[in-house]
């Protein structure tokens, strides 16, 4: 009898605690911005800047038990390099701008209190756009490739519908057969609606 009273009391307390939390929708959107890095070979350049600013926009649907389906756009910023004149060729500049359209999943894990973390894995169409100029010649090109995108984030819930999120997303970009890892380290917010 005493055990039944304890179990019943625990169930009532859990229900009351759950009722005090605002109900959240399974749909959410996350917007974040931060710093980017493209690991590109800078050999033969006079200046090379592999870092920039980027961001991401994520639309998700919470399936329950920590699992979510997500679609996202990630801007991995840009890298810029200058080349010296060589054997009569003029000096030049090149700018690489990788971005990704991603479809994937996420698994969220509570860490205690209002803290949580999530791991993400998706398949992406990673597009690298290149702008270049050599003397009076200017041009641009783009190359797309299917790649995996992985990410991890730590979040802090402000309430049942809004979370602050610090995350890292990474993939690989390719241009003219040359490949380099791309990374976004971002801070943003997630809103359930």
Buried (B, 14 or more C-beta within 10 A) or exposed (E): EEEEEEEEEEEEEEEEEEEEEEEBEEEBBBBBBBBBBBBBEEEEBEEBBBBBEBBBBBEBEBEEEBEBBBBBBBBBBBBBBEBEEEEEEEEBBBBBBBBBBBEBBBEBEEEEEEEBBBBBBBEBEBBBBBBBBBEEEEEEEEBBBEBBBEBBBBBBBEEEBBBBBBBBBBBBBBBEEEBBEBBBBBEBBBEBE
